[in-house]
Each structure stands twice: as C-alpha cells, then as structure tokens.
C-alpha cells in the first residue's frame, strides 16, 4: 500500500491468523499440490485522500491474480459534518423565510419574528439515492458511496403581522 502513496500513519494492520490445514482432523486428505496454510489478515487504511483509495482499488486485480482473496468493501465516512452544519442551518432558515414571505404575500401580511424553531434531523444518503439509507441515516452511517447527499429538515414558525 505504501507503493500507492499511503503513509505509515494511514495503514493499520489488525492481526494475522494462520491455519494449518494438515493439523485439522481431515487434513490427512491433503495432496501435495493443495495449499496447506490459510493466512488471514486485516489491513485498515484510514485516509482523507479518496482519490488514493480509488487508485488502490483499480490495482486490486493484480493482488487477486497473485492468489490473495479480498473480502469487504471500502467504507467512506463524511467527516466535515460539524464544519458544514452552520451553513446548512442558515440555508434552512433562509428557505423558511422565503416560504413564509410567499404565505405573507398571498395573505396580505408581513413576516414577523420567529415564533419557534426545530432543527430537525440531518440525513446523509448516497447521491444516487439507492435503497440504502433512503429513509435517512445518522450523519455517519451511510458508508457505501464516496459522494453524499446531506439534507436537513427543519420546522420554523414565523409570526405573520
């Protein structure tokens, strides 16, 4: 993985398990051409560089051709939620004010102060809106896709004068 560009700090090896098939009770049936050992290991890569992850995935065929079995898929977490939250709330308030202005205009009223507001829920879902998380996820649970759609549902009640 280092040859692709990941740093030592981004690569974590999580144990290795070796199984000797000849040591099993049915191991006596092994032929010379059979593989005797099964080696399992878990490597985790934690990086903000999703382009590098894509590059690594494009080279996975070469690893499989060497006889390595790959299990699992990459998981992509949105980590900038707290940075984005204030501007999403501001956008929700502006959208609510615009909607209130339309109601006020039709009813020959004026929009007053906010009576009450509820931030509601933030949801993160795949951009392609597949069934996974289609009912909304917590802000860190949609992990299958790189691109995310982030949505806030807020309730804001204004006085009309």
C-alpha contacts under 8 A as a table, 3 or more apart, distances in Angstrom:
res1	aa1	res2	aa2	distance
1	X	4	X	5.33
1	X	5	X	6.84
1	X	6	X	6.02
1	X	11	X	7.84
1	X	56	X	7.57
2	X	5	X	5.11
2	X	6	X	4.90
2	X	7	X	6.20
2	X	8	X	7.49
3	X	6	X	7.42
4	X	52	X	7.33
4	X	55	X	7.48
4	X	56	X	6.59
5	X	52	X	7.13
6	X	10	X	6.17
6	X	11	X	7.02
6	X	47	X	7.99
6	X	52	X	7.60
7	X	10	X	5.26
7	X	11	X	6.66
8	X	11	X	5.39
8	X	12	X	7.89
9	X	12	X	7.52
10	X	45	X	5.35
10	X	46	X	5.05
10	X	47	X	5.79
11	X	43	X	7.01
11	X	44	X	5.93
11	X	45	X	4.67
11	X	46	X	6.69
12	X	43	X	5.73
12	X	44	X	5.05
12	X	45	X	6.19
12	X	46	X	7.97
13	X	41	X	7.57
13	X	42	X	5.98
13	X	43	X	4.52
13	X	44	X	6.27
14	X	41	X	6.84
14	X	42	X	5.10
14	X	43	X	5.93
14	X	44	X	7.31
15	X	41	X	5.85
15	X	42	X	6.39
16	X	39	X	6.96
16	X	40	X	5.65
16	X	41	X	4.38
16	X	42	X	7.06
17	X	39	X	5.72
17	X	40	X	5.07
17	X	41	X	6.29
18	X	37	X	6.75
18	X	38	X	5.70
18	X	39	X	4.52
18	X	40	X	6.42
19	X	37	X	5.54
19	X	38	X	5.02
19	X	39	X	6.42
20	X	23	X	5.43
20	X	24	X	7.17
20	X	36	X	5.99
20	X	37	X	4.75
20	X	38	X	6.67
21	X	24	X	5.44
21	X	27	X	5.38
21	X	30	X	7.93
21	X	36	X	5.30
21	X	37	X	5.88
21	X	38	X	7.41
22	X	25	X	7.78
22	X	26	X	7.52
22	X	27	X	3.99
22	X	28	X	6.19
22	X	30	X	6.89
22	X	36	X	6.30
23	X	27	X	5.95
24	X	27	X	4.91
25	X	28	X	7.28
26	X	29	X	6.22
27	X	30	X	5.66
30	X	34	X	6.17
30	X	36	X	7.48
31	X	34	X	5.32
32	X	35	X	7.85
35	X	38	X	7.65
47	X	50	X	7.21
49	X	52	X	5.48
49	X	53	X	6.77
50	X	53	X	4.89
50	X	54	X	6.27
50	X	146	X	7.72
51	X	54	X	5.06
51	X	55	X	6.26
52	X	55	X	4.92
52	X	56	X	6.21
53	X	56	X	5.04
53	X	57	X	6.20
54	X	57	X	5.05
54	X	58	X	6.25
55	X	58	X	5.17
55	X	59	X	6.67
56	X	59	X	5.26
56	X	60	X	6.50
57	X	60	X	5.13
58	X	61	X	7.20
59	X	62	X	5.82
59	X	63	X	7.21
60	X	63	X	5.17
60	X	64	X	6.37
61	X	64	X	5.06
61	X	65	X	6.13
62	X	65	X	5.10
62	X	66	X	6.63
63	X	66	X	5.30
63	X	67	X	7.08
63	X	68	X	5.97
64	X	67	X	5.29
64	X	68	X	4.89
64	X	69	X	6.02
64	X	70	X	7.10
65	X	68	X	7.19
73	X	144	X	7.95
74	X	144	X	7.23
75	X	143	X	4.81
75	X	144	X	5.60
75	X	145	X	7.54
76	X	142	X	7.79
76	X	143	X	4.63
76	X	144	X	6.25
76	X	145	X	6.32
76	X	146	X	5.69
77	X	140	X	6.04
77	X	141	X	7.61
77	X	142	X	7.24
77	X	143	X	5.59
78	X	81	X	6.68
78	X	139	X	7.61
78	X	140	X	6.35
78	X	148	X	7.78
79	X	140	X	7.91
80	X	83	X	5.31
80	X	84	X	6.34
81	X	84	X	5.16
81	X	85	X	5.96
81	X	139	X	7.39
82	X	85	X	5.23
82	X	86	X	7.65
83	X	86	X	7.02
84	X	87	X	5.76
84	X	88	X	6.30
85	X	88	X	5.13
85	X	89	X	6.20
86	X	89	X	5.22
86	X	90	X	6.19
87	X	90	X	4.95
87	X	91	X	6.06
88	X	91	X	5.00
88	X	92	X	6.16
88	X	152	X	7.11
89	X	92	X	5.00
89	X	93	X	6.24
89	X	119	X	7.49
89	X	152	X	7.61
90	X	93	X	5.15
90	X	94	X	6.24
91	X	94	X	5.08
91	X	95	X	6.15
92	X	95	X	5.13
92	X	96	X	6.14
92	X	152	X	7.32
92	X	153	X	7.79
92	X	154	X	6.68
93	X	96	X	5.03
93	X	97	X	6.13
93	X	156	X	7.40
94	X	97	X	5.02
94	X	98	X	6.20
95	X	98	X	5.09
95	X	99	X	6.26
96	X	99	X	5.09
96	X	100	X	6.07
96	X	156	X	6.50
97	X	100	X	4.97
97	X	101	X	6.05
97	X	111	X	7.99
98	X	101	X	5.07
98	X	102	X	6.46
99	X	102	X	5.20
99	X	103	X	6.50
100	X	103	X	5.08
100	X	104	X	6.06
100	X	111	X	6.54
100	X	158	X	7.07
101	X	104	X	4.92
101	X	105	X	6.00
101	X	110	X	7.35
101	X	111	X	6.14
102	X	105	X	5.11
102	X	106	X	6.30
103	X	106	X	5.31
103	X	107	X	6.18
104	X	107	X	5.13
104	X	108	X	5.78
104	X	109	X	4.49
104	X	110	X	5.35
104	X	111	X	6.11
104	X	160	X	6.64
105	X	108	X	5.08
105	X	109	X	6.08
105	X	110	X	7.27
106	X	109	X	7.67
109	X	160	X	5.98
109	X	161	X	5.46
110	X	160	X	5.53
110	X	161	X	5.04
111	X	158	X	6.69
111	X	159	X	6.22
111	X	160	X	4.86
111	X	161	X	6.32
112	X	158	X	6.05
112	X	159	X	4.71
112	X	160	X	5.35
112	X	161	X	6.11
113	X	158	X	5.72
113	X	159	X	5.72
114	X	117	X	7.19
114	X	156	X	7.00
114	X	157	X	5.84
114	X	158	X	4.31
114	X	159	X	6.26
115	X	156	X	7.70
115	X	157	X	5.37
115	X	158	X	5.13
115	X	159	X	5.97
116	X	156	X	6.00
116	X	157	X	5.36
116	X	158	X	7.23
117	X	154	X	7.38
117	X	155	X	5.60
117	X	156	X	4.25
117	X	157	X	6.17
118	X	154	X	5.62
118	X	155	X	5.06
118	X	156	X	6.31
119	X	152	X	7.78
119	X	153	X	6.98
119	X	154	X	4.71
119	X	155	X	6.67
120	X	152	X	6.84
120	X	153	X	5.17
120	X	154	X	4.71
120	X	155	X	6.88
121	X	152	X	5.66
121	X	153	X	5.53
121	X	154	X	7.25
122	X	137	X	8.00
122	X	138	X	7.12
122	X	139	X	6.62
122	X	150	X	6.95
122	X	151	X	5.51
122	X	152	X	4.36
122	X	153	X	6.60
123	X	136	X	4.95
123	X	137	X	5.18
123	X	138	X	5.95
123	X	139	X	5.98
123	X	149	X	7.95
123	X	150	X	5.64
123	X	151	X	5.18
123	X	152	X	6.38
124	X	133	X	7.71
124	X	136	X	6.41
124	X	137	X	5.62
124	X	138	X	6.76
124	X	139	X	5.61
124	X	140	X	7.50
124	X	141	X	7.77
124	X	142	X	6.40
124	X	148	X	6.30
124	X	149	X	5.56
124	X	150	X	4.58
124	X	151	X	6.53
125	X	129	X	6.47
125	X	132	X	7.58
125	X	133	X	5.65
125	X	134	X	6.58
125	X	136	X	6.51
125	X	137	X	6.72
125	X	142	X	5.97
125	X	148	X	5.70
125	X	149	X	5.22
125	X	150	X	6.64
126	X	129	X	5.05
126	X	130	X	6.63
126	X	132	X	7.72
126	X	133	X	7.65
126	X	142	X	7.15
126	X	144	X	7.75
126	X	145	X	5.97
126	X	147	X	6.37
126	X	148	X	4.90
126	X	149	X	5.81
127	X	147	X	5.90
127	X	148	X	5.20
127	X	149	X	5.07
129	X	132	X	7.58
129	X	134	X	6.34
130	X	133	X	7.63
130	X	134	X	6.65
131	X	134	X	5.11
132	X	142	X	7.68
133	X	136	X	5.04
133	X	137	X	5.44
133	X	142	X	6.61
134	X	137	X	7.86
137	X	140	X	7.50
137	X	141	X	5.88
137	X	142	X	6.47
138	X	141	X	5.56
138	X	142	X	7.76
139	X	142	X	7.58
140	X	143	X	7.43
142	X	145	X	7.48
143	X	146	X	7.64
145	X	148	X	6.94
